[in-house]
């Protein structure tokens, strides 16, 4: 945990004010985290807020979780003293400092050069910065409490997804932009878009496979992993499911080799749980197959409804754009027109291509340096297993619109990594 100097004023009433500010920061982060996980962009649209739509007030364009996190940061700054706090955070987190600079550069570029909406940058990349700063100076006790909430949330999210998948009913309407999607069977659950749900569920599965298993006993961990995999079928996200399975198999093979070589010790309870779960898993898998639970997912692999061709078509956009515009950013109106010509109106399904076609190659390269510096910093502040989760996240994000659009997904991932992989949590 980042160690900031304790409040330095000796007056009791001032010290009490600092303590109250620190307590407010903790509770505001509770509200922020709850909002991030429970209030999706689809919920905001259903409430009549113009989060992703044209029009509306500036505050409607920023996720409520982001707004509350900013207030939590303010109270934490008040508790420790501005200069002491900032120096402690930035001097000990060089990658974070680099990311802040490159994010501000991207923000400036979007506003004054490209003249395009800038709130996507605030939510997509500003939120993770705030989460990193606040949670890095949050006690292990509070991080553990946040982690318990996340366990409960992902179980509830998976159960809701399976319910939506099997009944066809939704908690909130499935909205793409301003249009309500009626002919898509994929579950939206609490986190909205099926791809976002699957991306974060896959990250949670990998975290459950980590060395400490996020503090759960083997039996409960195994049961929750199976439940999460079932929910990924309900979300219908092929890339997330395939990459998750491959990384889980890699982890299993690595751990198996370590056990055979005597580098990893296991208990009798582990083998007992494994012997019990394997036949149960086989029976559940057989039963689900018998009731055609996997049929719609299998159909998505065999018939992608033009998704693969859209990913190929996005590269055709470069044929219409001069080299100078590729380097420094093409006209946004031209890109919208070309997307219609090439049939990719729903969005460019690659963060790398989308960034280049929005901000240009030069600005994108600068920003990505900051982004990966931040990820490296995040890996150092947490446990080594974080690298697996970040690898998964960016591989899957490369196949969808993801971080190239307004989304709280990256901020949510930072919350998960800090709560489940932080070195100061009690169950570590």
N, C-alpha and C positions, 0 to 999 in steps of 0.2 A: 504494500500500500504506500502511496506517495505520502511522505511525512511533511506536513506543513507545520510551521511554528504554531504553538498554542497561542490563544489570545493573550496579548501582552500587557493590557491595561490592568493594573492591580486593583482598581475599584471593583467592589463586589457587584454593584449594580450593572456595571459594564460587562463583567464576566458573565453575569446571568443573561444579559442580552445576547451575548455571543452563543451561549448554550441554547437559548431559545431559537436563534437563527439556524444553528446546526440541526436542531430537532425539526424545524420547519422544512429544511432542505431534504431530510430523510423522508418525511411524509409526502412532500411534493413529488419526490421521485417515485414513491409508491403510486401516486395518481398518474404521473407521466407514463410509467411502465404499463399500468393497467390500460390507459388510453391507447398506447401504441399497439398492444396486443388485441384489444377488444373492439376498437373503433377503426374499422377499415375505411378506405376511400368510398367503398360502396355504401357503407352506413352513413357517411357524411352526405352523400348524394341523396340517400333516402330521407335524410333529415331536411333536405332542401338547401344545403349549403353548396356553394359553387367552388368546391375544392379543386376539381379537375375541369370544371366547365368555364365557359366564357362569362365574364361579368362577376358581380359580387364584390364585397369589400376585401381589402388586403388581408385581414385576419382570417377570412374564409379560405384563403389560399395556402395557409400553413396548418399542418396537423395539430390538433389540440395537445397531443403528447409533446410536440416540439415546444409549443408555447409554455406549457407547465414546466418543462425541463429548463427553459431559460430562467424562469422565476426561481427554480430550485438552485441553479447555479448562482444567481444573485445572492440568495440567502447563505450559501456556502462561502461565497466571497466575503460577505459581511461577518461571518463567524471567525474567519482566519485573518482578515486584513488583506486588502486588495494586492498591494505590492509583494508582500511575503508569499501569498498564495500563487500569484502568477509566476513569480520567479521559480518557486519550487516545482510547479507543474511543467513549465516550458524547459527549464534547464535540465530536468531529469528525463524529458521525453522529446528528444530531438526530432524523431519521426513525426510526432504530433505537431511540433512547431512548423516543420516543412509543409505538412498537409494544410495547416491553417493558412500559410502564405499562398500556396497554390490554389486553394479554394477561393481565397479573396481575389486572386488574379483572374480566375475563371468567372467569378461574379462580376468583376469590373468589365471583363471582355464581353460577357453576355449583355450587360446593361448599355455600355457606351459604344461598343464596336458592332456586335451582332444585332443589338436592339431587339432582343427577344425576352420572353418572360424569365425572371430570375428566381421565382419562388421554388421551382424544382431543385435548384442547387441548395437552397436553404434547408429543405426537408430531407433531400437525399443524402447530402454530405455534411451540412451544418449540424444536423441532429446527432450523427455518430460522434462528432467532436465534443459536443456538450455532454453526451452520455459518458464518453471516455473520461473527461475531466471530472465530472461529479462522482462517478462510481469508483474512479481510481483513488479517491479520498473518502470512501465510505467504508465503515468498519466491516470486518468479516462476519460479525453477527448479523448485520443488516443484509449483507449480500446473501447469506444463507437463507434468510427469510424471503428475499426476492426469488431465490432458486426454488424454494418450496412452492411459491405461487406459480412459477413457470411449469413445474411438474404437473400441478393440478390443471393449469390452462391447457397444456398439450394433450392431456388425457381427455378433457372436455371437448377440445377442438376436434380430436380424432373421432370421438363418439358422435358428435354433431355431423361431421363429414359423412360418416357411414350412414347415419339416419337420412341425410339429404340424398345420398346416392341411391339408397334402397327405396325411398318413398317418393322422390321427385319433388319434395317440398323444400323451400329455402327459408332460412332465417331472415335474410334480406335479399332483394332482387339482384340478379346478376347484371351488372351494368358495365358496358364498354363505352367509355366517353359519356355521352348523354343517352345512348340507346340501351334499352332493356333487352337482354339476350334471352330468348325463350326456348331455343332449340339446342341448348347445350346441357348435357347430362351431368357435367362435372360439378362437384360440390364446391361451395364457396366458404362455408363454415364461418368462423369468426374473423379470419384475416383477409376475406375478400377474394381476390383473384385466385383461381385454382393453382396457377404457376407459383405465386408467392407462397401460398399455403404449402405446396409440395417442397419448395426450396428450403423453407425454414423447418419443415418437418424432417426433411433429409438431414439437415444440420443437427437437429435434436437427436435423431437416431445415432449419428456418428458420435455425439457427445455421450450418449448412453453406452457406447462401446469403448469409451476411454478407460484408462487404468482405474480410476476411482469410481467410474460408472455414475458420476454425478451424485454420489452419496446413497444410492439405492442398493438394497440387497439383491443378490443374483436372481432370485425367482421373480421379484417385482420388476426388475430391470428387463428380464426376458419377456415377460408378459406385456410390458409397455412397448417394447420394440416391435413385437408382433402386431399389437394394436396400431402402432404408427405406420407399419408397412401396409396394413389393411386400409388405412385412411389414404395412403398415397395412391392406391388403386382408385379410390373414390375421387381423388383430385385429377387423375388421368394425365399426369405429367410424365411423359416418357423419359426425357433427359434426366430429370431429378431421380426417378426410380432406378434407371440403369446405372447412373454414376454412384448412387448410394449403395446399390448391391455390389458393385465392383469394389468400392472402397471398404465395405464391410467384409467382403471376402479377403481382401488384402490384409486387413487387420487380423482376421481369424487365422490366416496362414502365417502371419508374422508371429502372433502369440503362440500358435501351435509349435512353430520351429523353436521359439524360446523355451517352451516347456520341455520339448524333447532334448534340447541342449542343456537343460538344467539352469537356464538363466532366469526363468520365471517360475515362481513357486505357486502352487494351487492347493486349495483345501479340499477335504473330502466333500464338504457341502457343495462345492462347485461341480464336482463330477456327479453328485446325486441330483442336483438341479438339471444338469445337462441330460442325464439318463431319463429323467422324468419328462423333460420338455420336448425332446426329439420325437417320441411317438405321438405326443399330444399335437405337436406342430404338424406332423404328417396327416393326422386325422382331420385337423382343422382345414388344412390345405385341400384335402380330398373332398371334404364337405362343402367348402366354398366353391370348388370347381363344379360339383354336382348341381348346385343351385345357380350356376352360370354367373357367379359373382365377378369373374374376370373377363367375361365376354366383351364388354364394351371397351375395356382397356386394350385387349388383343386386337380389336377392330381398329383402334387408333394407330397401332403399329402397322397394320396392313393397309389402312386407308387414312392418310393424314390430312385429307381435304385441302391440299395445296400448300401445307405448311412448309414442306421441304423445297418446293419450287419458289416460294416466297423468299426463303433464305438465299437461294441462288440469285433470284431477281434483284435483290438489294445491291449486289455487286455491279449490276448493269447500270446503276445510277451514276457510277464514276465515269462512264463513257460520255455523258452529257456535260460534264463539269470541267472547266479549264484547270490546269495544274495550279495556277495561282490561287484559285478559289478552294481547291483541295487543301492547300497549305494553310490558308488563313480563314477559311470558312465561307461557304457559298451563301447565296441569297436564300433566306428561309422560305420565301414564296416559291422560288424555283424548285426547292426540294419537295415541297408539298405537291407541286404540279407533277414532278417526275415520279413521286410515289404513286400517284393516281395512274400514270401511264404504265408503270411496271407492275401494278397490282399489289402494292404493299401499303395500302392505306391504313391498315391496322397498326403499322409501326415497323421500324427496322429492327429485326430480331437478332441484334448483336450489339452489345454496348460499345465495342471498339469501332465498328462501322458507323453506328449512330453518332458517336462523339465526333468523329472526323467530319461527318456530313453536317454537323451542327456548329462546331466550334473551329474546325480546321485541324489539320494534322499537327501543326506547330503547337497550338495551345493545348491540344489533347495530350501530346507527348509530355509537356511540362506538368500538366495536371496528374497524369498517371504516375509520374515519378513521385509526386507527393502522396498519391493514394497508396502506392506500394510501400513507401516509407512509413506511412501510418500503420499499414498492416504488419510490417516488420516490428514496429514499436509495440503493437498490440500483442504480437506473439511473445515478445520479451517480457511484457507485463503480466502475462498469463502463463499457463503451462504449455509444454511443447506440443501437446495434442492439438492445440489451436491451429497449427499449420495444416493439419488434415482438413479441418472444417473450412478454413479459408480457401484451400485448394478446391474443395468441393463447390463452395459458393461461387467462385469466379469461373470455374468450368461450366457450371449450369447457367450462370448469369450470362455467359457468352452466347447462349443459344436463345435468348429472349430479350425483350425490350429492357426489362429490369432497371438497372441503375441509370440508363439513359433517359428515363422518364421520372416524374415525381413519384417517389415511393418511400415509405418509412422502413423498408426491408433491411437496409444496411444498418440502420440505427438499432433495429430489433436484434440483428445478429450480434452487434457489439454488446448489447445487454446480456444476451445468452452467454457469450464468451466470458464476460466479466463475472457473471454469477456462477456459472458452472465450472469455469477453468481458472478462477482467481486463486492465487497462492495463499490468500488469507481467509478463505472460507473455512468454517469449523469442520466440515466433513473431509477436507483435503487430506 
